[in-house]
Amino acid sequence: MLNIVLFGPPGAGKGTQSQKLIARYNLVHLSTGDLLRSQITQGTELGLRAKKLMDEGLLVPDEVVIGMIESQLANNTEAAGFIFDGFPRTVPQAQSLDELMVRYDTGVSCMIALEVAEEELVKRLLERGKTSGRPDDQDEAKIRRRVNVYNTETAQVAGYYAEQQKFHALNGIGAIEEIFTQICDIIDQKQVAPSLSDGQQAADEVKA
């Protein structure tokens, strides 16, 4: 099973590249943002809680996110693999993901990070906000807060996967097809999915 963590700050292009990767490798897309927005659209209690946090540029609690991810894994046991778009966002989430995937006899194959300078991110998100309808894409202060959250908390996940020799960084500025080709080159070198022992080792390290 091929399981990819696609990483990067808000506006780095994860959504665009995810769709292309899904088509090429027949992966199931797991985006916590999409899952949460679905709950918001349905007006559920979880959705209302998540909307308040997201509108303020804050992260949703780990237990909520992990629960949604586990539900998706359980509903797609026959999948060729998964692409985690914007998840995990923190080291504890990455540790929980390792433990969770061991229960499904698999593990994370690689983490690919799209790196983009803050000013470019702000420019992209403000432009996206003209059509996305998302309040957090229309307020520069909120955008910078989201980027700061990424830099201070989420970027630490890179170190976690680097220790497992699964981290790969790419320049997220350039032609979409060129960036896609670079991502595919990395993935094609990782076609042998991690064995159970690989995932178990990562989980054991978490518990140690």
Order of alpha helices (4+ residues) and beta strands (2+ residues): beta-alpha-beta-alpha-alpha-alpha-beta-alpha-beta-alpha-alpha-alpha-beta-alpha-alpha
